[in-house]
Amino acid sequence: MTNKELLYIEDALGHENIMKSCSKTASTQLQDATLSSYMTELEKKHTELFNKFLNLL
């Protein structure tokens, strides 16, 4: 794997980590049950994507 590819993966990991934490925070703060549930699903999706990028290393 090239240095440029490693930098891309590192950047993608950072983005997914931010999206995961934002989704988690939003899901706990939302009062609407439907929106909260959707944000929880997004958190799970971003966790999966984070793990996929991590497995590339």
C-alpha positions in Angstrom: 0.0 0.0 0.0 1.4 3.4 -0.9 1.8 6.3 1.4 -1.0 8.2 -0.4 -3.4 5.3 0.1 -2.5 5.1 3.8 -3.2 8.8 4.2 -6.5 8.4 2.5 -7.5 5.5 4.9 -6.3 7.6 7.9 -8.5 10.5 6.7 -11.5 8.2 6.1 -11.1 6.7 9.6 -11.1 10.2 11.1 -14.3 11.2 9.2 -16.1 8.0 10.1 -15.1 8.4 13.7 -16.5 12.0 13.7 -19.7 10.8 12.0 -20.1 8.0 14.5 -19.7 10.2 17.5 -22.0 12.9 16.1 -24.7 10.3 15.3 -24.5 8.9 18.8 -24.7 12.3 20.4 -27.7 13.3 18.2 -29.5 10.0 19.0 -29.3 10.7 22.7 -30.4 14.3 22.5 -33.3 13.9 20.1 -36.8 13.7 21.6 -38.5 12.3 18.5 -38.3 8.5 18.8 -38.2 8.0 15.0 -35.3 10.4 14.5 -33.5 9.0 17.4 -33.8 5.5 16.0 -32.6 6.7 12.6 -29.6 8.3 14.2 -28.8 5.1 16.1 -28.9 3.3 12.7 -26.5 5.8 11.2 -24.2 5.3 14.2 -24.2 1.6 13.5 -23.5 2.2 9.8 -20.6 4.5 10.5 -19.2 2.0 13.0 -19.3 -0.7 10.3 -17.6 1.6 7.8 -14.9 2.6 10.4 -14.2 -1.1 11.0 -14.0 -1.8 7.2 -11.5 0.9 6.7 -9.5 -0.3 9.8 -9.4 -3.8 8.4 -7.7 -2.4 5.3 -4.6 -1.8 7.4 
